[in-house]
Every structure is written in C-alpha cells, then in structure tokens.
C-alpha cells in the first residue's frame, strides 16, 4: 500500500474519531452558557452564575434527558427549593430564591436563548 494512502486513511480515521468528541464538548459549552444566562436573569444577578454540566458522553445524556452532574455557583444567592415548572419565557422558576435581599419566584424577561 502506498505511503500516501496510509497517511490519508490515518487522517480520515483520526477525523472520524475527533468530530463526535468535538461536537460533544461544543454542545456542552453552549448549554452551560445558556443555563448560566437564564439563571442569571431568573435570579436578577448582575453577572451570570458559573454553570458546569458534567458527564461523558454529554450528547447521549442530553438525549436521555438526564445529566449525571450539574453544578451551579453564584455569589449572594440562597436557593431553598428548585422546581421544574416552566415559565412563559422558557426559564425554569427558582422557587424560593433570595438574591441581595429580594425574594424571586419567577423569571423576568429573559433572552430567548
């Protein structure tokens, strides 16, 4: 087999393995950003919280609608209960959340995504 053909087959194999991994990581980063933006809006924060959605492979977990890990970190916020009902803007209400002395029960006008 000519050397050029081996190099091309190797490059194709590497690309075939790398593309799904890249798609998985990119999807995870995009969703972390969206969740952070929507939570920041829902809680009335001056800056979005830090959001980490975990688990590999992420896309299969997303397809199953169950993530193995979700971590959210924000300053000056206390959340006593989180609900999964949706509000009209697409954000999930935060139940009895307190931010800088204000009680927030639903999202204000959030960006669509």
C-alpha distance (Angstrom), angle and dihedral (degrees) to the residues before:
residue distance angle dihedral
X1 . . .
X2 3.80 . .
X3 3.77 117.0 .
X4 3.81 93.1 -122.0
X5 3.81 90.9 57.9
X6 3.82 91.7 50.8
X7 3.80 90.7 50.7
X8 3.82 91.7 49.6
X9 3.81 92.8 47.9
X10 3.80 91.0 48.3
X11 3.80 91.6 49.3
X12 3.81 90.7 48.9
X13 3.81 91.3 50.1
X14 3.81 92.3 49.6
X15 3.82 90.9 48.6
X16 3.81 91.5 48.2
X17 3.81 89.7 54.4
X18 3.81 96.9 40.4
X19 3.82 99.2 49.3
X20 3.83 97.5 64.3
X21 3.81 90.9 46.2
X22 3.80 90.9 49.8
X23 3.82 91.4 48.1
X24 3.81 89.9 50.4
X25 3.82 93.7 50.9
X26 3.83 94.1 43.8
X27 3.80 91.9 50.2
X28 3.80 90.4 49.9
X29 3.82 92.5 51.0
X30 3.82 93.1 47.7
X31 3.81 92.6 50.3
X32 3.80 92.8 46.3
X33 3.81 88.5 54.5
X34 3.83 92.6 48.0
X35 3.80 93.3 48.6
X36 3.81 91.1 47.9
X37 3.82 91.8 50.0
X38 3.79 94.1 48.2
X39 3.80 94.6 45.1
X40 3.79 90.9 47.5
X41 3.79 88.6 54.3
X42 3.81 94.5 43.3
X43 3.80 91.7 52.6
X44 3.79 95.6 39.3
X45 3.80 92.5 -121.8
X46 3.79 122.0 169.6
X47 3.81 89.3 -133.8
X48 3.80 130.7 20.8
X49 3.80 118.3 -96.4
X50 3.78 122.8 -111.1
X51 3.82 108.8 -96.3
X52 3.80 126.4 -168.9
X53 3.78 120.2 -177.2
X54 3.77 110.2 -169.7
X55 3.71 145.1 -166.0
X56 3.77 136.6 77.3
X57 2.93 128.9 -84.1
X58 3.80 91.3 28.5
X59 3.81 97.7 -175.5
X60 3.80 94.0 57.5
X61 3.81 90.4 49.3
X62 3.79 89.3 49.1
X63 3.79 90.4 50.6
X64 3.80 89.9 51.8
X65 3.84 89.0 47.9
X66 3.80 91.6 -128.4
X67 3.80 123.8 104.6
X68 3.77 120.3 -160.4
X69 3.80 91.9 -143.5
X70 3.80 139.4 14.7
X71 3.81 121.4 174.6
X72 3.78 124.1 -175.6
X73 3.79 124.1 -176.6
X74 3.80 126.5 -175.6
X75 3.79 134.7 157.0
X76 3.82 121.8 -116.8
X77 3.82 95.6 9.6
X78 3.78 127.5 119.8
X79 3.78 118.9 -171.8
X80 3.78 117.5 -168.3
X81 3.79 98.7 174.5
X82 3.79 134.7 10.0
X83 3.77 121.3 -157.0
X84 3.77 129.8 -165.0
X85 3.82 99.2 -141.2
X86 3.78 115.0 121.3
X87 3.79 124.1 -126.3
X88 3.79 123.8 -147.4
X89 3.81 94.9 -94.2
X90 3.79 94.8 57.0
X91 3.80 95.9 -103.9
X92 3.76 121.7 120.2
X93 3.82 113.5 -119.4
X94 3.79 114.6 -112.9
X95 3.78 98.3 -142.3
X96 3.78 112.3 -144.4
X97 3.80 100.6 1.8
X98 3.77 124.2 158.1
X99 3.78 123.7 -156.7
X100 3.80 121.2 177.2
X101 3.80 91.5 -22.4
X102 3.82 96.3 -48.5
X103 3.79 123.4 114.8
X104 3.79 111.9 -136.5
X105 3.77 122.4 -168.0
X106 3.77 102.4 168.1
X107 3.76 142.1 19.5
X108 3.75 122.9 -88.8
X109 3.80 118.8 -142.2
X110 3.80 103.8 -44.0
X111 3.78 128.3 -172.1
X112 3.78 111.7 -94.4
X113 3.69 94.0 -116.7
